[in-house]
Amino acid sequence: MSRLDSHCHNTIAELLPRLRRFAYGLTGSSDSADDLVQEACERALRDAAKWSGADYLDRWLFRAIRNLHVDQVRHRQVVERHASSEQYISAGAVDGEQAFENLVTLGEVEKAISCLKEEQRVPLLLISVEGFSYKEAAEILDLPIGTVTSRLARARNQMLEILASRGGRSASREVIIDG
């Protein structure tokens, strides 16, 4: 393995948690998310020579995952949408009521995200969850930055409406807007 290949492997390894979280946000399924991440990483490793310095490898991988997901959706009429909340509670002292509220709130937010149109959900996940800038998200999605901005604004407004209509405790503007 060349030094360049090693660098590419290390970069991918560091990105795996973020890639998996993004893929899970797209699919709502851990198994489907793992499949998307694996396929994107395989493609990146096959072309490791083109990642000199891996400057854009992260963006390329996020875009690859999104494109693979779109391809899968096009090939299926029905997509499984099982949002499952997994939260591990540490063994230390835990406020049971607060832990329960956190689980309920997380579940409400996951359900609300899954109700968004994909064109709104993807920018929300990239910017608010993954921390990409608007410009980076626009590059990943191959869209003008204004389109990303308006889709994100619509996603946030839709999230507020969904959460408010369900009486969700997380329907405060700070939860949705601060990413």
Salt bridges, closest charged atoms under 4 A:
ASP34 OD1 - ARG20 NE 2.47
GLU39 OE2 - ARG43 NH2 3.01
ASP71 OD1 - ARG74 NH1 3.91
GLU80 OE1 - HIS82 NE2 3.75
GLU118 OE1 - HIS69 NE2 3.41
GLU118 OE1 - ARG121 NH2 3.75
GLU119 OE2 - ARG154 NH2 3.82
GLU130 OE1 - ARG18 NE 3.53
GLU130 OE2 - ARG21 NE 2.90
GLU136 OE2 - ARG59 NH2 3.09
GLU139 OE1 - ARG59 NH1 2.83
ASP142 OD1 - ARG63 NH2 3.42
